[in-house]
């Protein structure tokens, strides 16, 4: 290699290093604001967790659930029915969030029929399950701040949008405790429109799913793992009456099956689905902000009254 080629390669290497350093600085600064609906859940370990779907992500606020100063390190580590159904991917992610020495935690596991179901493309073989190659499966580092791996691998928009502040949102806040606050119009006509669309979508969704004994087994494995670290409580969150009726038609014995599973594995089960006729939702599926805070306070009271 002659000197001119060597000097060119050296300059190219230095340039790449400078660009990489600038990129990391920009990403670090940009990631201190809102990134997306998941990023804040991957920054630090947490001794206690809230698990489940978007119903839990929006419906359980750790700050409202716990009294001031009591277990205020609880993290809402719930995602969506697609990303975090109970299975090997979610369990492995949960393992990453916990300290092996933690023995006095509280774990809230939201349960609903779709979290324990397979769709028409999924077989009993876990290699075919829908969460494979999605966020939790792709992520390796779960407790880094800033989490460069998440930004480079799992941020779904071009990075320049993050750097220029386009990721910020006036309608969504992912709080540091993992609770996703969705601010939408609660005007009755707007709620009715969102509810109609959501229910129409889920009527079709339920036709394409089936209850899964394999998912139930993985829920049992998840409960068994978490029992080594503390108290495990399964919770069925209220939704609209119409959505509750759809779930009942799809899986009539769901509550009985979950009660049996919790008893078998020495966990607790709070079945709050009967409150669905009076629960305020933003779309027939997810609780409104005020309803989420009220539910979270009730969960905190239930935990305190059932030590």
Secondary structure, DSSP 8 states (H G I E B T S, - for coil): --HHHHHHHHHHHHHHHHHHHHHHHHHHHHTTS---SSGGGGSS--SSEEESSHHHHHH--HHHHS-TTSSTT-EE----TTT--SSHHHHHHHHHHS-TT--SEEEEEE--GGGGEEETT--SSGGG-TTTTSHHHH----S-SS-HHHHHHT--S-HHHHHTTTT--SSEEE-TTS-EEE-----HHHHHHHHHHHHHHHHHHHHTEEE-HHHHHHHHHHHHHHHTTEEEEEEE----HHHHHHHHHH-TTHHHHHHHHHHHTT-EEEE-GGGGGT--BSSSSSB-HHHHHHHHHHHHHHHHH--
